[in-house]
C-alpha cells in the first residue's frame, strides 16, 4: 500500500518539534494526558458460545450467550473434555452441508471494531482428524484455520466497519473436512484506536500482544476492550521490574490497560548496548507495531533512563525517557518485515540505566477491505429472502470472497460484484414473487419447478440484460406481460403453468385452468341470453 507521502508529511511536522536529522520516520510518540482524557467503555460487547443455547458469566465477568440468534445452519456438538478446557470451548457448531456458513451480528455502531474467533476441535467426532478451513469477515479473506486435537487456536482482527452489521464466515476448503466455530467475540473500539498512518480500509491481524513480566493474562475487566495480553516473563539476560503505581485513565490513543503498564523487563547488565525484541514477524509482511513504556518505580536521584528505537540497526525514533506514573506510546506502520528483521531498544550515551519495555502489540496489515456486493443487488436478494423462508439461512456477503458465492447465484468479477444469475429451480418456493427489479444486471433467472403463483410480474421484462427466464412448472396464472412477450433476445419458458394463450382473451377466475375458463365462455353467455328471453316472455303474458 502506498503511504509514503503521508509518512513524509507527518515526519516533517515532527522534525519541526526537534527531530531534525532523523531518517524518514514511521514512528510517532504519544504522551498520555490523563487529565484531559475521558475513558469510554466500548458500546458493543458480544460474546457468543457457539453450539451452546444457554447463557452464563465466566470467571472474567464476561457474559456469554448461545449462538441460536446469530445463525440457523450447522449442528451443535460437544467436545471430549478432560476437565482442563473452559466452558466456552466445551461446545462447537459444525457445518457439514454448505461450503460457506456465516454468523451475522447487527445493530453495531459503525467504526473501529475488534473481532476474535476461536476454535477447539477436541476430537468431538471421534475421528482424531482436526480439519482445516478458511475464515472470512464481511466478504474478505481472514486466514486459513488449522485446528488441533489438543490445543485451541484463536484469531483476531481489527478494522473499520462499512455498515452497522458484520458477518463472520467459515468456508470448506477440503473434502470431508468440515468447518466449525467454538467462540466468537465482538468488541467496539474507539474511532482513533490503531489508526496511525492507516485507516479503516485496511484490517489489522493480530500476531502478538504481550505484557512483559505480567503475573497473568490480562483481559476484561482489566482491559475495557477485552484485548488479551499474554504475559511474557524476562528471558535469559533480563530481569523483571514490578511497581505499585496505578495509572488512572491512561492514554488517549490506543488506551492500554493500566495493569499492563505496572511491570516491565530490562537487561540485567546495565552496560548492555541494545535490547532486541522478539517480535515474531512472519515471512514478508506489512506490519503495524505499538510499544508502551513506563517507569514502574520512581528512579533514585541521579539515575536516568533514556533510550531510542532502532529498526534493522537504523535509528527510527528520537531519544525519550519513560515517565513514572504515566506512559509513552510509539506506533509504527506500513513497512515490510521478515523473520530476521530486528527491532531494538538502544540506550542513550548518557543513560545510566538500560532500556525497558512494558508491553507490545504486533499486527500484520491486510489487503484493502472490500465494499461488498453491489448494494442494490443485496437489497433485491433480501426481498427474495424475506418472501421465502427457505432462502433465509443464506447469510454473509452474497458474492464475496469470489470463490464462495451463495449456492444459488452467479456473480460478476467486478471489484464491486454484481449478481448476474438466480438459480432457484426446485427450491420449494411458494407464493408470490417479490419485486427484485433493483438487480438490473441479471442475465439468467431460473424459478422452474416451484409453487409460485399469481400473475407473472411485469418488472421482469424491464431487466435490461435478461436473456434466460425459466418459469416452467409453477402455478402462475394470467397472461405473459407484454414487457416479456415482446422483449427481443429473451428466451422464456412458461410451460406447466395456468397461463392464458397470448392470442385469446383471459378471464379472471378462481380456477387456474385457462382452457376451462376460455371454453366455458360460450356456455355462460348462452345461459345468460336464454334467461333474459324467458324473463321478457313472462312479463309479456
C-alpha positions in Angstrom: 0.0 0.0 0.0 1.3 3.4 -0.9 1.5 5.6 2.2 4.9 7.2 1.5 3.7 10.7 1.1 1.7 10.6 4.2 4.6 9.3 6.2 6.9 12.0 4.9 4.4 14.8 5.7 3.9 13.5 9.2 7.7 13.3 9.8 8.1 16.8 8.5 5.8 18.0 11.3 7.7 16.0 13.9 11.0 17.4 12.7 9.8 20.9 13.5 9.5 19.7 17.1 13.2 19.0 17.4 13.8 15.8 15.4 15.9 17.3 12.6 18.5 14.9 11.2 16.5 11.7 11.8 15.7 9.4 8.8 12.2 9.3 7.2 10.2 8.4 10.3 7.3 5.9 10.7 7.1 6.3 14.5 5.1 8.8 16.5 5.4 9.4 20.2 2.1 9.7 22.1 2.2 11.0 25.6 -0.8 10.3 27.7 -2.7 13.3 29.0 -4.6 11.8 31.9 -6.3 14.9 33.0 -7.7 15.5 29.5 -8.7 12.0 28.7 -12.3 10.7 29.2 -12.4 6.9 29.4 -15.1 5.4 27.2 -16.4 1.9 27.5 -16.9 0.0 24.2 -20.6 0.1 23.4 -20.8 -3.4 21.7 -19.6 -6.3 23.7 -20.9 -9.6 22.2 -19.6 -13.0 23.4 -21.0 -15.9 21.6 -20.6 -19.5 22.8 -21.0 -21.5 19.6 -23.0 -24.7 19.8 -24.5 -23.6 23.2 -28.1 -22.5 23.8 -27.6 -21.1 27.3 -26.1 -18.1 28.9 -23.7 -17.7 31.8 -21.0 -15.4 33.2 -17.4 -16.6 33.2 -14.5 -16.0 35.7 -13.7 -12.8 33.9 -17.2 -11.4 34.4 -17.9 -11.8 30.7 -21.5 -12.7 29.9 -21.7 -15.4 27.2 -24.8 -16.4 25.2 -25.6 -19.2 22.9 -25.5 -18.8 19.1 -29.0 -19.5 18.1 -29.8 -15.9 17.5 -26.9 -15.4 15.1 -27.0 -18.4 12.7 -29.6 -21.0 11.6 -27.3 -23.6 9.9 -25.0 -26.2 11.3 -25.2 -28.7 14.2 -24.3 -28.3 17.8 -21.7 -30.7 19.2 -19.9 -31.3 22.5 -16.1 -31.9 22.6 -14.5 -34.7 24.5 -13.5 -32.9 27.7 -10.7 -33.9 30.1 -11.8 -31.2 32.5 -9.0 -28.8 31.5 -10.9 -26.7 29.0 -13.1 -23.7 29.7 -16.9 -23.8 29.4 -16.9 -21.8 26.2 -14.6 -24.4 24.5 -16.8 -27.3 25.5 -19.2 -26.9 22.6 -19.0 -26.0 18.9 -21.1 -25.6 15.8 -20.1 -27.7 12.8 -21.2 -27.2 9.2 -21.4 -30.2 7.0 -23.7 -29.1 4.2 -22.7 -25.8 2.6 -19.3 -24.5 1.6 -19.8 -21.2 3.4 -21.7 -20.6 6.6 -21.9 -17.2 8.4 -22.6 -15.7 11.7 -24.4 -12.3 11.5 -24.3 -9.7 14.2 -26.3 -6.5 13.7 -27.0 -3.3 15.5 -23.4 -2.3 15.9 -22.1 1.2 15.9 -20.1 1.9 12.8 -16.4 2.4 13.5 -13.4 0.5 14.7 -14.1 -3.0 15.8 -12.2 -6.0 17.2 -13.4 -9.5 16.3 -12.0 -12.7 17.8 -12.8 -16.2 16.5 -11.7 -19.3 18.4 -11.6 -23.0 17.5 -11.2 -26.1 19.6 -11.6 -29.4 17.8 -11.3 -31.6 20.9 -12.0 -34.7 18.8 -15.7 -34.0 19.0 -16.4 -36.5 16.2 -14.1 -39.3 17.5 -12.1 -39.3 14.2 -8.9 -37.6 15.5 -8.7 -35.6 12.3 -8.6 -31.9 13.0 -9.9 -30.0 10.0 -8.5 -27.0 8.1 -10.7 -24.4 6.5 -11.0 -20.7 5.7 -12.1 -17.9 8.0 -13.7 -14.8 6.5 -15.1 -11.4 7.6 -17.5 -9.2 5.7 -16.7 -10.9 2.4 -12.9 -10.6 3.0 -10.5 -13.5 3.4 -9.2 -13.5 7.0 -7.0 -16.6 7.4 -6.7 -20.3 6.8 -7.5 -22.1 10.1 -5.6 -25.2 11.1 -7.1 -26.8 14.2 -5.6 -29.2 16.7 -6.7 -32.2 18.7 -5.3 -30.8 21.9 -5.0 -27.0 21.7 -7.4 -24.3 20.8 -6.5 -21.6 18.2 -7.7 -18.1 18.2 -7.6 -15.3 15.5 -8.2 -11.6 16.0 -8.8 -8.7 13.5 -9.2 -5.0 14.0 -10.9 -3.0 11.2 -13.2 -0.1 10.4 -16.8 -1.3 9.7 -18.5 0.0 6.5 -22.0 -0.8 7.7 -23.8 -1.5 11.0 -23.6 -5.3 10.9 -20.9 -7.8 10.4 -20.6 -11.3 9.1 -18.0 -13.9 10.2 -17.9 -17.0 8.0 -16.2 -20.3 7.8 -15.7 -22.0 4.4 -14.8 -25.5 3.5 -11.6 -25.9 1.6 -11.0 -29.7 1.7 -13.4 -32.6 1.0 -14.6 -34.3 4.2 -13.1 -31.6 6.4 -15.9 -29.7 7.9 -15.5 -26.2 9.3 -16.7 -25.3 12.8 -16.7 -22.5 15.3 -16.2 -22.6 19.0 -16.5 -19.0 20.1 -17.0 -15.6 18.5 -16.3 -12.2 20.3 -17.0 -8.7 19.0 -15.8 -5.6 20.8 -16.2 -2.0 19.7 -13.1 0.2 19.9 -12.7 4.0 19.9 -12.6 5.6 16.4 -9.0 6.8 16.8 -7.5 3.5 18.1 -4.9 1.7 15.9 -5.1 4.3 13.1 -1.5 5.6 12.9 -0.9 6.0 9.1 -3.7 3.6 8.4 -7.5 4.0 8.2 -10.4 1.6 8.4 -10.0 0.4 4.8 -7.1 -1.9 5.9 -7.6 -4.7 8.5 -5.0 -5.4 11.2 -4.5 -9.1 12.0 -3.0 -9.8 15.4 0.3 -11.5 15.5 1.4 -10.8 19.1 0.2 -8.8 22.1 2.3 -9.2 25.2 2.5 -7.6 28.7 6.1 -8.1 29.8 6.6 -9.6 33.3 2.8 -9.6 34.0 1.8 -12.1 36.6 -1.1 -13.5 34.5 -3.1 -12.9 31.3 -4.7 -9.5 31.2 -8.2 -9.1 29.7 -11.6 -7.8 30.7 -12.4 -6.3 33.1 -8.8 -5.0 33.5 -8.9 -4.1 29.8 -12.3 -2.5 29.0 -12.0 -3.6 25.3 -11.2 -7.2 26.2 -7.9 -7.3 24.4 -6.0 -10.4 25.6 -2.4 -9.5 26.8 -0.2 -12.6 27.1 2.3 -12.4 30.0 5.9 -12.7 28.8 8.5 -13.3 31.5 12.0 -12.0 31.4 14.2 -14.4 29.5 18.0 -15.0 29.9 19.9 -11.8 30.4 16.8 -9.9 31.5 15.2 -9.0 34.8 11.6 -8.2 35.7 10.5 -4.9 37.2 7.3 -4.5 39.1 5.7 -1.5 40.7 2.7 -0.4 42.6 1.8 2.8 40.8 -1.6 2.9 39.3 -2.0 4.8 36.1 -5.5 6.2 36.0 -7.3 6.5 32.7 -4.0 6.0 30.7 -3.6 7.2 27.2 -5.7 8.8 24.6 -4.8 6.8 21.6 -4.6 3.0 21.9 -5.6 3.0 25.5 -3.5 0.2 27.1 -4.9 -1.3 30.3 -3.2 0.1 33.4 -2.3 -3.4 34.6 -0.1 -3.9 31.5 2.0 -0.9 32.5 2.8 -1.9 36.1 5.5 -4.3 35.1 8.4 -4.3 32.6 11.6 -6.1 31.6 15.1 -4.7 31.3 18.6 -6.1 30.7 20.4 -7.3 33.8 23.6 -5.8 32.6 23.3 -2.0 33.0 26.0 -1.6 30.3 24.0 -3.6 27.7 24.1 -1.7 24.4 20.9 -2.9 22.9 17.7 -4.8 23.9 16.5 -6.9 20.9 12.7 -7.5 21.0 11.2 -10.8 20.0 8.5 -9.5 17.6 7.5 -12.8 16.0 7.4 -11.3 12.5 6.0 -13.6 9.7 7.7 -14.1 6.3 7.4 -10.9 4.2 4.5 -8.9 5.7 3.5 -5.3 6.1 3.1 -4.7 9.8 1.7 -2.3 12.4 3.6 -2.1 15.7 2.8 -0.4 19.0 5.2 -0.2 22.0 4.4 1.1 25.5 7.0 2.4 28.0 6.5 3.4 31.6 8.8 3.5 34.7 7.1 1.2 37.2 9.0 2.7 40.2 10.4 6.2 40.7 14.1 6.4 39.8 16.6 7.2 42.5 18.2 10.7 42.4 21.0 10.8 39.9 19.7 7.9 37.8 18.5 8.3 34.2 16.9 6.0 31.7 16.9 7.4 28.1 16.5 5.2 25.0 15.6 5.2 21.3 14.1 2.7 19.0 16.2 1.1 16.3 14.9 -0.8 13.2 17.5 -3.1 11.5 20.3 -1.1 13.2 18.9 2.2 11.9 17.5 4.7 14.4 13.8 5.3 14.0 12.9 7.4 16.9 14.1 10.4 18.9 15.5 9.7 22.4 13.0 9.6 25.2 12.7 8.7 28.8 9.8 6.6 30.0 7.7 8.6 32.5 6.8 7.5 36.0 3.0 7.5 36.7 2.4 7.9 33.0 3.5 6.3 29.8 4.9 6.8 26.3 3.5 5.1 23.3 5.2 4.6 19.9 3.5 3.2 16.8 5.0 2.2 13.5 3.0 1.4 10.4 3.3 0.4 6.7 6.7 -1.2 6.4 7.7 -4.6 5.2 9.4 -7.1 7.5 10.7 -10.7 7.5 11.5 -13.0 10.4 15.1 -11.7 10.7 14.0 -8.1 10.8 15.5 -6.7 14.0 13.7 -4.2 16.4 15.9 -3.0 19.2 15.9 -0.6 22.1 19.1 1.3 22.4 20.2 3.3 25.5 21.4 6.9 25.0 25.1 7.6 25.6 24.3 9.5 28.8 21.8 7.0 30.2 22.7 5.4 33.5 20.1 2.6 33.1 19.4 0.2 30.3 16.2 0.3 28.3 12.9 -1.2 29.5 9.6 -2.1 27.8 6.2 -2.8 29.4 4.0 -4.0 26.5 4.0 -4.5 22.8 1.4 -5.2 20.0 2.3 -6.6 16.6 -0.2 -6.8 13.7 0.1 -7.7 10.0 -1.7 -5.3 7.7 -4.2 -7.0 5.3 -5.4 -6.1 1.9 -7.9 -3.3 1.2 -11.3 -4.2 2.6 -13.9 -4.8 0.0 -17.0 -2.7 -0.3 -19.0 -5.9 -0.7 -21.6 -6.9 -3.3 -23.4 -4.0 -5.0 -26.0 -2.6 -2.6 -28.9 -2.7 -5.0 -28.3 -6.5 -5.6 -28.1 -7.1 -1.9 -31.4 -5.3 -1.5 -33.0 -7.5 -4.2 -31.7 -10.7 -2.6 -33.1 -9.5 0.7 -36.5 -9.1 -0.8 -36.4 -12.7 -2.0 -35.2 -14.0 1.4 -38.0 -12.1 3.1 -40.6 -13.7 0.9 -39.3 -17.2 1.0 -38.3 -18.8 4.3 -36.2 -21.5 2.6 -33.7 -18.8 1.5 -33.2 -17.1 4.9 -30.4 -19.4 6.0 -28.0 -17.9 3.5 -26.1 -15.1 5.0 -22.8 -13.2 4.7 -21.8 -11.3 1.6 -23.6 -13.0 -1.4 -20.7 -12.8 -3.9 -17.5 -12.5 -1.7 -15.0 -13.9 -1.3 -15.2 -14.6 -5.0 -14.6 -18.4 -4.5 -17.6 -18.6 -2.1 -20.8 -17.0 -3.5 -24.2 -18.2 -2.3 -25.1 -21.5 -3.9 -28.0 -20.2 -5.9 -26.4 -17.1 -7.6 -23.7 -16.2 -10.1 -21.7 -13.0 -9.7 -19.6 -10.9 -11.9 -15.8 -10.4 -11.3 -16.0 -6.6 -10.9 -14.3 -5.0 -7.9 -17.8 -4.4 -6.7 -19.5 -7.6 -7.9 -23.0 -7.7 -9.4 -25.4 -10.6 -9.2 -25.9 -11.9 -12.8 -28.0 -15.1 -12.3 -30.5 -16.6 -9.9 -30.7 -20.4 -9.9 -33.8 -21.2 -7.7 -35.3 -24.1 -9.7 -36.7 -26.8 -7.4 -36.1 -24.8 -4.3 -39.6 -25.3 -2.8 -40.6 -21.7 -3.2 -44.3 -21.0 -2.6 -46.2 -17.7 -3.0 -45.9 -14.5 -5.0 -42.7 -13.2 -6.5 -41.5 -10.1 -4.7 -40.1 -7.1 -6.7 -36.4 -7.5 -7.1 -36.1 -5.1 -10.1 -33.1 -3.4 -8.4 -31.0 -6.4 -9.6 -30.6 -4.9 -13.1 -27.6 -6.9 -14.1 -29.4 -10.2 -14.1 -28.9 -12.2 -17.2 -30.4 -15.6 -16.1 -33.4 -16.3 -13.9 -34.5 -19.8 -13.1 -37.6 -20.4 -11.0 -38.7 -23.7 -12.5 -40.5 -26.5 -10.6 -41.7 -24.4 -7.6 -45.1 -23.4 -6.4 -45.0 -19.7 -7.4 -48.5 -18.3 -8.1 -50.2 -15.1 -9.2 -49.5 -13.2 -12.4 -46.0 -13.1 -13.8 -44.5 -9.7 -12.7 -44.1 -7.2 -15.5 -40.9 -5.9 -13.9 -39.0 -9.0 -15.2 -39.4 -7.6 -18.7 -37.7 -4.4 -17.7 -34.5 -6.0 -16.6 -32.2 -4.7 -19.4 -29.8 -7.7 -19.6 -32.2 -10.6 -19.1 -31.6 -13.3 -21.6 -32.9 -16.5 -20.0 -36.1 -16.8 -17.9 -37.4 -20.2 -16.8 -40.7 -20.1 -15.0 -41.8 -23.6 -16.0 -43.9 -25.9 -13.7 -45.3 -23.3 -11.3 -48.8 -22.0 -10.6 -48.6 -18.7 -12.4 -51.9 -17.5 -13.9 -53.0 -14.7 -16.2 -51.1 -13.9 -19.4 -47.5 -13.2 -20.1 -46.9 -9.4 -19.7 -46.1 -7.6 -23.0 -42.8 -6.5 -21.5 -41.7 -10.1 -21.6 -43.5 -11.4 -24.6 -42.2 -8.6 -26.8 -38.7 -8.5 -25.3 -36.1 -9.1 -28.0 -33.3 -11.6 -27.3 -35.2 -13.2 -24.4 -35.6 -17.0 -24.1 -38.7 -17.5 -21.9 -40.0 -20.9 -20.7 -43.5 -20.9 -19.1 -44.8 -24.5 -19.7 -46.6 -26.2 -16.9 -48.4 -23.0 -15.7 -52.1 -22.0 -15.9 -51.5 -19.1 -18.3 -53.8 -17.8 -21.0 -52.7 -18.0 -24.6 -51.3 -14.8 -26.0 -53.9 -14.7 -28.8 -57.1 -15.3 -26.7 -58.9 -13.2 -24.1 -58.3 -14.3 -20.5 -61.0 -14.1 -17.8 -60.1 -13.8 -14.2 -61.5 -16.9 -12.3 -60.9 -18.9 -9.2 -59.8 -21.7 -11.5 -56.2 -21.8 -12.6 -57.0 -23.6 -15.9 -57.2 -21.1 -18.7 -58.7 -23.7 -21.1 -61.6 -24.2 -18.8 -62.2 -20.5 -18.4 -62.0 -19.8 -22.1 -64.1 -22.8 -23.4 -66.8 -22.2 -20.9 -67.3 -18.6 -22.2 -70.0 -19.5 -24.9 -71.9 -21.6 -22.4 -72.0 -18.8 -19.9 -73.1 -16.3 -22.5 -75.8 -18.7 -23.8 -77.3 -19.3 -20.4 -77.3 -15.6 -19.7 -79.1 -14.8 -23.0 -81.8 -17.5 -22.6 -82.6 -16.3 -19.1 -83.1 -12.8 -20.4 -85.5 -14.0 -23.1 -87.5 -16.1 -20.6 -87.9 -13.1 -18.3 -89.2 -11.0 -21.2 -91.8 -13.7 -22.2 -93.1 -13.9 -18.7 -93.7 -10.3 -18.4 -95.5 -10.1 -21.8 -98.0 -12.6 -20.6 
